């Protein structure tokens, strides 16, 4: 049975680090960010992110994140794969639970979702929605 769970995601301040720069091309950055989930999804996550930052300040990113916590009454961990964009004062991403990444009570978790944030700064938050089921 497919279920939709929502959560508010906040994050600790973090600073991506440049790892490649070519004149006239997007700056490539990487970083680690700690996320906090409150709502139907409760837990903590550590995300490794790669970013391509355009000269106009917009960016494209991809990330992997292990989330440890609970969904409903099931506890464990799982890995999210995220792809997103920032620009115009907003950030949005699509996400997918990596098949086979669930542990404990979250073993067999499958799902896709998204998040949207209209205040992506250090004090911001995002609304995350995950449509999920268990094998």
Sine and cosine of phi, psi and omega as CSV:
sin_phi,cos_phi,sin_psi,cos_psi,sin_omega,cos_omega
0.00,0.00,0.76,-0.65,0.01,-1.00
-0.99,0.16,0.72,-0.70,0.01,-1.00
-0.78,-0.62,0.55,-0.83,0.10,-0.99
-0.94,-0.34,0.80,-0.60,0.05,-1.00
-0.87,-0.50,0.57,-0.82,0.02,-1.00
-0.83,-0.56,0.37,-0.93,-0.01,-1.00
-0.41,-0.91,0.43,-0.90,0.19,-0.98
-0.99,-0.12,0.80,-0.60,-0.02,-1.00
-0.96,-0.29,0.79,-0.61,0.14,-0.99
-0.85,-0.53,0.19,-0.98,-0.06,-1.00
-0.57,-0.82,0.42,-0.91,0.10,-1.00
-0.98,0.19,0.49,-0.87,0.08,-1.00
-0.83,0.56,0.63,-0.78,0.00,-1.00
-0.50,-0.86,0.31,-0.95,-0.04,-1.00
-0.71,-0.70,0.94,-0.33,0.06,-1.00
-0.91,0.41,0.47,-0.89,-0.07,-1.00
-0.90,-0.43,0.77,-0.64,0.05,-1.00
-0.89,0.45,0.61,-0.79,0.11,-0.99
-0.78,-0.62,-0.15,0.99,0.08,-1.00
-0.31,-0.95,0.71,-0.71,0.02,-1.00
-0.63,-0.78,0.78,-0.63,0.08,-1.00
-0.81,-0.59,0.76,-0.65,-0.04,-1.00
-0.82,0.57,0.74,-0.67,0.02,-1.00
0.99,0.17,0.03,1.00,-0.02,-1.00
-0.86,-0.50,0.30,-0.96,0.05,-1.00
-0.85,0.53,0.59,-0.81,0.10,-1.00
-0.98,0.21,0.74,-0.67,0.03,-1.00
-0.99,-0.16,0.77,-0.64,-0.04,-1.00
-0.76,-0.65,0.32,-0.95,0.12,-0.99
-0.62,-0.79,0.40,-0.92,0.01,-1.00
-0.21,-0.98,0.15,-0.99,0.05,-1.00
-0.83,-0.56,0.74,-0.68,-0.01,-1.00
-0.74,-0.67,0.65,-0.76,0.07,-1.00
-0.99,-0.12,0.83,-0.57,-0.02,-1.00
-0.93,-0.36,0.45,-0.89,-0.01,-1.00
-0.78,-0.63,0.76,-0.65,-0.06,-1.00
-0.90,-0.43,0.75,-0.66,0.02,-1.00
-0.70,-0.71,0.79,-0.62,-0.01,-1.00
0.63,-0.77,-0.62,-0.78,0.03,-1.00
-0.93,0.37,-0.40,0.92,0.18,-0.98
-0.95,-0.31,0.86,-0.50,0.00,-1.00
-0.87,-0.49,0.74,-0.67,0.06,-1.00
0.31,-0.95,-0.17,-0.98,-0.02,-1.00
-0.78,-0.62,0.57,-0.82,0.02,-1.00
-0.70,-0.71,0.47,-0.88,0.13,-0.99
-0.85,-0.53,0.86,-0.51,-0.11,-0.99
-0.91,-0.40,0.74,-0.67,0.17,-0.99
-0.98,-0.21,0.83,-0.55,-0.14,-0.99
-0.80,-0.60,0.63,-0.78,0.13,-0.99
-0.91,-0.42,0.71,-0.70,-0.14,-0.99
-0.76,-0.65,0.67,-0.75,0.20,-0.98
-0.93,-0.36,0.93,-0.37,-0.09,-1.00
-0.98,-0.22,0.89,-0.46,0.02,-1.00
-0.97,0.24,0.40,-0.92,0.04,-1.00
-0.84,0.55,-0.44,0.90,0.00,-1.00
-0.99,0.14,-0.01,1.00,0.04,-1.00
0.99,-0.10,-0.18,0.98,0.07,-1.00
-0.97,0.23,0.43,-0.90,0.00,-1.00
-0.60,-0.80,0.33,-0.94,0.15,-0.99
-0.86,-0.52,0.65,-0.76,0.00,-1.00
-0.64,-0.77,0.39,-0.92,0.14,-0.99
-0.68,-0.73,0.54,-0.84,-0.10,-0.99
-0.43,-0.90,0.37,-0.93,0.21,-0.98
-0.85,-0.53,0.65,-0.76,-0.03,-1.00
-0.61,-0.79,0.77,-0.64,0.16,-0.99
-1.00,-0.06,0.83,-0.55,0.03,-1.00
-0.95,-0.30,0.78,-0.63,0.05,-1.00
-0.89,-0.46,0.82,-0.58,-0.02,-1.00
0.25,-0.97,-0.74,-0.68,-0.05,-1.00
-0.56,-0.83,0.45,-0.89,0.20,-0.98
-0.83,-0.56,0.90,-0.43,-0.10,-1.00
0.89,0.46,-0.80,-0.59,-0.02,-1.00
-0.98,-0.19,0.22,0.98,0.00,-1.00
-0.97,-0.25,0.75,-0.67,-0.01,-1.00
-0.89,-0.45,0.51,-0.86,0.03,-1.00
0.34,-0.94,-0.54,-0.84,0.06,-1.00
-0.62,-0.78,0.26,-0.96,0.05,-1.00
-0.36,-0.93,0.27,-0.96,-0.01,-1.00
-0.92,-0.38,0.74,-0.67,0.10,-1.00
-0.97,-0.24,0.64,-0.77,0.19,-0.98
-0.95,-0.32,0.82,-0.58,-0.08,-1.00
-0.86,-0.51,0.56,-0.83,0.14,-0.99
-0.67,-0.74,0.78,-0.63,-0.07,-1.00
-0.41,-0.91,-0.07,-1.00,0.01,-1.00
-0.65,-0.76,0.42,-0.91,0.19,-0.98
-0.76,-0.65,0.44,-0.90,0.04,-1.00
0.39,-0.92,0.47,-0.88,0.02,-1.00
0.88,0.47,0.47,0.88,0.03,-1.00
0.98,0.21,0.31,0.95,0.00,-1.00
-0.64,-0.76,0.35,-0.94,0.10,-0.99
-0.69,-0.72,0.60,-0.80,0.06,-1.00
-0.54,-0.84,0.48,-0.88,-0.01,-1.00
-0.50,-0.87,0.48,-0.88,0.23,-0.97
-0.98,-0.20,0.44,-0.90,-0.04,-1.00
-0.58,-0.81,0.41,-0.91,0.01,-1.00
-0.60,-0.80,0.68,-0.73,0.12,-0.99
-0.97,0.26,0.82,-0.58,0.03,-1.00
-0.92,0.39,0.80,-0.59,-0.02,-1.00
-0.85,0.53,0.74,-0.68,0.03,-1.00
0.99,0.12,0.06,1.00,-0.06,-1.00
-1.00,0.01,-0.20,0.98,-0.03,-1.00
-0.95,0.32,0.63,-0.78,0.04,-1.00
-0.83,-0.56,0.28,-0.96,0.05,-1.00
0.84,0.54,-0.70,-0.71,0.01,-1.00
-0.93,0.36,-0.16,0.99,0.04,-1.00
-0.99,-0.17,0.15,0.99,0.10,-1.00
-0.85,0.52,0.66,-0.75,0.00,-1.00
0.99,0.10,0.05,1.00,0.00,-1.00
-0.90,0.43,0.73,-0.69,0.12,-0.99
-0.74,-0.67,0.55,-0.83,0.06,-1.00
0.10,-0.99,0.27,-0.96,0.08,-1.00
-0.69,-0.72,0.36,-0.93,0.01,-1.00
-0.13,-0.99,-0.35,-0.93,-0.06,-1.00
-0.33,-0.94,0.30,-0.95,0.22,-0.98
-0.68,-0.73,0.42,-0.91,0.04,-1.00
-0.69,-0.73,0.66,-0.75,0.00,-1.00
-0.66,-0.75,0.82,-0.57,0.07,-1.00
-0.97,-0.24,0.22,0.97,0.07,-1.00
-0.56,-0.83,0.94,0.34,-0.17,-0.99
-0.97,0.23,0.17,0.99,0.00,-1.00
-0.95,0.31,-0.10,-1.00,-0.07,-1.00
-0.89,0.46,-0.40,0.92,0.02,-1.00
-0.97,-0.25,0.30,0.96,-0.07,-1.00
-0.99,0.13,0.00,-1.00,0.10,-0.99
-0.44,-0.90,0.34,-0.94,0.00,-1.00
-0.78,-0.62,0.45,-0.89,0.14,-0.99
-0.99,-0.17,0.86,-0.51,-0.03,-1.00
-0.94,-0.34,0.70,-0.71,0.07,-1.00
-0.83,-0.56,0.74,-0.67,0.00,-1.00
-0.78,-0.63,0.87,-0.49,0.13,-0.99
-1.00,-0.03,0.88,-0.48,-0.17,-0.98
-0.60,-0.80,0.30,-0.95,0.11,-0.99
-0.48,-0.88,0.09,-1.00,0.04,-1.00
-0.85,-0.53,0.66,-0.76,0.02,-1.00
-0.90,0.44,0.00,0.00,0.00,0.00
